């Protein structure tokens, strides 16, 4: 397939760009909620607007009331979210949680999907149990208790966890911590007794929480998919999230690059625009090529995921690793080319660096995914 958008996707991109540029702009959202020390870190009013635009249910099937779109379309929205640094639970709710819920039964889908589509509810996912993303090891346990389960353990850096009406939790129901099998996914409601949050503000001003489960009682309807067979659902959710995070990272890189190029056209030094200096032109041209390559590989990963290709998992890691490098370059070059003022809070370029730092760690950094690519390629 061509690595560019078809007519419908191009129209969606134009709509998302205009909407996010107006409603999701940095002064209106990120700075607004950050400067007020908002406990949620995002605006619920904007989330409701997402629903009115149809964004919240993009990946939800038409039979469940969604739009039945694919990951290419979700990536289009995520790129504009990244480009404007728009604080939003779209990635955690409409991509990660929605992908998991697709594998649930009628009861769990009927309970949680309508609220997501309507923009009334926000969801989170709880996977990691340490400072680094290592989903191969899951120690949080869910033991049989009557007709349900009793959940015990801890999850770290659950993005928007304390603001969510439901958290998708990966827990071990059998075997040892590092076993591939024996994992089950649960839809845990926010009012579940025994669940507590230690909220933290991340470097990009978004909110996350360290969640403790102290004998949380869950009924059988909370199970997403099959008991002990949740690894397949978890992997599907991770692939979707990684491709989505890569798409948002492309947006962060594009936004930082746009801001930097604009600055090169305005700032004068020694009586000349600094954009006329050949050294800076070379750096800007190199950055442009890196961002375009990152966008292409991300589109390819989304296309493979939508097509159910066996290579989707590999390309998702390729995209996550490549985008991390390209976005890292974009924000560093942006701060450097802005000079000393780039280090101040007055200019937005530093906010792009902070978002990139948080996004790189989410669902695995470039070194984790470079390792996965090597392993899947036979090295």
ZAZA-197461 format. One line per 5 residues: number of its first residue (from 0); for each residue x, y, z of C-alpha. Coordinates in steps of 0.02 Angstrom, whole numbers. Example, Ala and Ser with C-alpha at 12.3 -4.5 7.8 and 13.67 -1.06 7.14 Angstrom:
2
0) 615 -225 390 ~ 684 -53 357
! end
This chain:
379
0) 0 0 0 ~ 59 179 -32 ~ 132 268 119 ~ 15 415 107 ~ -168 447 145
5) -314 412 29 ~ -446 546 -2 ~ -552 504 151 ~ -400 497 264 ~ -334 660 194
10) -502 741 234 ~ -495 671 411 ~ -317 739 429 ~ -374 912 376 ~ -520 907 498
15) -413 844 642 ~ -279 974 607 ~ -403 1117 609 ~ -496 1054 763 ~ -340 1017 866
20) -255 1178 811 ~ -404 1278 874 ~ -473 1180 1021 ~ -319 1083 1075 ~ -190 1222 1060
25) -54 1238 1193 ~ -119 1400 1275 ~ -297 1335 1279 ~ -260 1161 1347 ~ -85 1113 1406
30) -36 1278 1485 ~ -212 1310 1548 ~ -225 1147 1647 ~ -41 1143 1698 ~ -43 1319 1770
35) -198 1277 1871 ~ -117 1119 1939 ~ -267 1019 1876 ~ -281 851 1962 ~ -336 769 1798
40) -211 854 1683 ~ -337 869 1541 ~ -503 950 1502 ~ -661 846 1510 ~ -747 974 1401
45) -623 942 1262 ~ -647 754 1284 ~ -833 781 1256 ~ -791 877 1098 ~ -685 730 1043
50) -843 624 1056 ~ -944 749 956 ~ -812 738 819 ~ -825 548 824 ~ -646 526 881
55) -679 431 1043 ~ -761 282 955 ~ -651 273 801 ~ -585 99 839 ~ -749 33 908
60) -845 -79 788 ~ -1004 -17 707 ~ -1103 -156 791 ~ -1055 -78 958 ~ -1098 99 905
65) -925 155 848 ~ -858 211 680 ~ -764 50 642 ~ -611 142 577 ~ -432 80 582
70) -266 123 660 ~ -216 231 513 ~ -362 346 553 ~ -326 342 740 ~ -146 386 699
75) -204 538 602 ~ -291 605 758 ~ -144 559 869 ~ -20 651 757 ~ -120 810 779
80) -132 780 967 ~ 58 768 971 ~ 82 917 858 ~ -17 1028 977 ~ 36 939 1138
85) -149 920 1175 ~ -173 834 1344 ~ -301 698 1309 ~ -344 520 1363 ~ -369 471 1180
90) -220 352 1173 ~ -260 264 1337 ~ -449 261 1314 ~ -491 258 1128 ~ -341 155 1072
95) -275 45 1213 ~ -432 14 1314 ~ -544 7 1160 ~ -431 -124 1081 ~ -440 -231 1238
100) -629 -213 1253 ~ -650 -276 1074 ~ -600 -447 1141 ~ -725 -442 1283 ~ -894 -524 1292
105) -1061 -438 1265 ~ -1076 -391 1449 ~ -909 -304 1467 ~ -926 -216 1298 ~ -1103 -162 1337
110) -1051 -94 1505 ~ -901 9 1452 ~ -905 51 1267 ~ -1057 168 1263 ~ -979 285 1392
115) -819 292 1292 ~ -908 330 1128 ~ -1012 467 1209 ~ -860 548 1288 ~ -934 524 1461
120) -799 406 1525 ~ -610 396 1524 ~ -515 232 1536 ~ -336 185 1578 ~ -227 31 1561
125) -118 -42 1699 ~ 25 -148 1631 ~ 194 -97 1699 ~ 257 -144 1871 ~ 419 -46 1877
130) 511 104 1809 ~ 532 24 1638 ~ 409 -56 1517 ~ 430 -243 1536 ~ 262 -327 1498
135) 345 -498 1482 ~ 343 -507 1672 ~ 179 -488 1765 ~ 177 -515 1953 ~ 10 -433 1997
140) -103 -581 2040 ~ -288 -621 2027 ~ -339 -775 2127 ~ -503 -867 2112 ~ -628 -809 2243
145) -804 -879 2236 ~ -877 -841 2065 ~ -746 -708 2033 ~ -569 -655 2074 ~ -471 -565 2208
150) -342 -446 2136 ~ -182 -403 2230 ~ -22 -314 2180 ~ 40 -148 2112 ~ 48 -60 1944
155) 157 90 1906 ~ 138 245 1798 ~ -43 214 1750 ~ -76 367 1642 ~ -237 457 1696
160) -269 312 1814 ~ -347 417 1953 ~ -461 506 1828 ~ -526 349 1745 ~ -694 266 1771
165) -615 98 1728 ~ -440 26 1717 ~ -392 -121 1607 ~ -275 -224 1718 ~ -159 -363 1662
170) -143 -488 1803 ~ -74 -662 1826 ~ -202 -798 1859 ~ -82 -946 1847 ~ 101 -990 1826
175) 257 -892 1872 ~ 286 -707 1844 ~ 381 -727 1680 ~ 269 -859 1599 ~ 191 -814 1433
180) 27 -901 1475 ~ -74 -878 1633 ~ -114 -693 1606 ~ -291 -623 1614 ~ -357 -449 1579
185) -487 -370 1692 ~ -598 -216 1678 ~ -583 -142 1853 ~ -708 -3 1896 ~ -641 151 1983
190) -751 126 2136 ~ -683 -49 2169 ~ -651 -73 2354 ~ -468 -102 2394 ~ -395 -1 2249
195) -293 153 2294 ~ -194 282 2194 ~ -33 376 2225 ~ -45 511 2094 ~ 110 591 2017
200) 134 729 1888 ~ 248 674 1747 ~ 381 781 1664 ~ 259 834 1527 ~ 130 890 1657
205) 15 741 1624 ~ -50 641 1771 ~ -14 459 1812 ~ -33 353 1966 ~ 46 208 2056
210) -103 94 2086 ~ -112 -30 2229 ~ -238 -174 2228 ~ -267 -241 2402 ~ -383 -390 2383
215) -497 -306 2256 ~ -650 -416 2231 ~ -703 -437 2049 ~ -845 -537 1977 ~ -826 -649 1825
220) -900 -515 1711 ~ -743 -410 1736 ~ -639 -532 1633 ~ -590 -471 1460 ~ -567 -620 1344
225) -521 -790 1415 ~ -453 -831 1588 ~ -267 -874 1573 ~ -277 -828 1388 ~ -254 -641 1404
230) -80 -632 1331 ~ -152 -627 1155 ~ -267 -484 1202 ~ -126 -395 1293 ~ -13 -410 1141
235) -150 -340 1027 ~ -174 -195 1147 ~ 12 -162 1155 ~ 31 -163 966 ~ -110 -38 948
240) -38 71 1085 ~ 138 68 1015 ~ 82 117 841 ~ -27 252 918 ~ 116 317 1026
245) 227 320 872 ~ 96 423 778 ~ 86 546 923 ~ 276 553 925 ~ 276 600 740
250) 161 743 786 ~ 277 799 925 ~ 423 796 803 ~ 324 890 670 ~ 266 1022 793
255) 441 1051 859 ~ 511 1060 683 ~ 378 1182 624 ~ 411 1296 771 ~ 598 1289 743
260) 588 1324 556 ~ 474 1473 592 ~ 602 1538 716 ~ 743 1519 588 ~ 642 1631 471
265) 618 1767 602 ~ 772 1777 713 ~ 911 1891 653 ~ 1093 1883 703 ~ 1237 1985 632
270) 1109 2073 523 ~ 1048 1913 439 ~ 908 1789 469 ~ 986 1638 554 ~ 894 1528 429
275) 1014 1595 297 ~ 1162 1512 383 ~ 1207 1356 286 ~ 1250 1253 440 ~ 1075 1277 509
280) 998 1242 339 ~ 1088 1074 333 ~ 1026 1029 507 ~ 848 1078 464 ~ 852 977 302
285) 918 824 394 ~ 783 842 525 ~ 648 854 391 ~ 705 691 311 ~ 708 601 479
290) 532 657 522 ~ 466 602 352 ~ 546 430 370 ~ 470 414 544 ~ 298 460 476
295) 313 335 334 ~ 361 189 446 ~ 220 234 566 ~ 91 234 426 ~ 160 66 368
300) 144 -7 543 ~ -37 54 555 ~ -78 -18 384 ~ -6 -187 430 ~ -102 -185 594
305) -265 -143 506 ~ -231 -282 380 ~ -197 -413 514 ~ -22 -444 448 ~ 97 -558 544
310) 229 -422 522 ~ 127 -292 617 ~ 210 -328 784 ~ 383 -309 708 ~ 340 -148 618
315) 258 -76 774 ~ 424 -91 864 ~ 517 -23 713 ~ 402 128 714 ~ 415 157 901
320) 605 150 895 ~ 623 257 739 ~ 501 390 798 ~ 589 400 966 ~ 752 442 877
325) 672 566 757 ~ 569 655 889 ~ 718 659 1006 ~ 819 742 869 ~ 678 865 831
330) 660 928 1009 ~ 847 939 1040 ~ 878 1033 879 ~ 730 1143 919 ~ 795 1196 1088
335) 972 1221 1022 ~ 920 1323 870 ~ 812 1433 981 ~ 967 1471 1083 ~ 956 1524 1265
340) 773 1574 1251 ~ 733 1394 1206 ~ 769 1347 1387 ~ 636 1465 1455 ~ 456 1423 1493
345) 401 1573 1393 ~ 433 1479 1230 ~ 338 1320 1193 ~ 485 1225 1118 ~ 537 1161 1289
350) 364 1087 1313 ~ 393 978 1159 ~ 553 911 1237 ~ 459 866 1396 ~ 320 778 1302
355) 445 682 1198 ~ 534 623 1354 ~ 374 553 1430 ~ 312 479 1266 ~ 476 390 1231
360) 459 291 1393 ~ 275 250 1368 ~ 256 69 1308 ~ 444 49 1287 ~ 589 161 1239
365) 693 149 1080 ~ 817 28 1158 ~ 679 -92 1213 ~ 602 -91 1039 ~ 770 -102 949
370) 800 -260 1052 ~ 630 -330 1003 ~ 665 -295 819 ~ 832 -386 833 ~ 754 -537 920
375) 609 -550 797 ~ 733 -537 653 ~ 832 -685 716 ~ 976 -597 803
! end
